[in-house]
Amino acid sequence: MHETPYRREPGYAERYRDRRFHAGTGVATDRAERQALRELLALARSTTPDGCWLDAPAGAGRMTAELPGAVVQVDRDAAMLVAAGPERPRACASVHALPFADFTFAGVLCHRLLQHIPTPAERIDILRELGRVARGPIVVSFFDAHSLQHVRRTVRRWFGKKKSGRSAVPRRAFLAECAAAGLEVVAVRALRRFLAEQTLVLLRRNPS
């Protein structure tokens, strides 16, 4: 798949790191997302193999510290990786084609990406690629269309608000995409079911 490079204004990555989840509603969102991720990681702890995790896309590294042990950070935006700091191994690459061998990582986190992917086929390709490099749990997030937040976003577009570029899908449809990618759903954690769009899903490779 051909991907165009990011074209962001200078300083975007640093502003995202320092402001996006440190003011306004971002503070509560950050707290809720971390709690949901911690709950899913706790569920997976007994079946998680030893080894390094992958955070892809890592962005500015907000969720990296929540992962157990060593972590490799991947993002398409080199400026985001710089903003994340030099503490961890990192690679500038696309989640559509990860530069790692099969089963490289003990676990994989893919947070705040799939709501930007507009088609089921693309999402399934990404999910399949995440499963390819994982030996253990895979945690992903998506936007649930069956939520008040999504309804509000849709209504605002009717009244002329610019489209956000984010895609929400019903929970059942997204879980079907996970199955199509060869992944089995272990648990689902919505930040606020039927209110907020953001939902995290714990997956594992389908043993069959």
Secondary structure, DSSP 8 states (H G I E B T S, - for coil): ---------TTHHHHIIIIITTSTHHHHHHHHHHHHHHHHHHHHGGG--SS-EEESS-TTSTTGGGSSS-EEEEES-HHHHHHH-SSS-EEE--TTS-SS-TT-BSEEEE-S-GGG--SHHHHHHHHHHHHHHBSS-EEEEEEESSSHHHHHHHHHHHTT----S--EE-HHHHHHHHHHTTEEEEEEEESSTTT--EEEEEEEE---
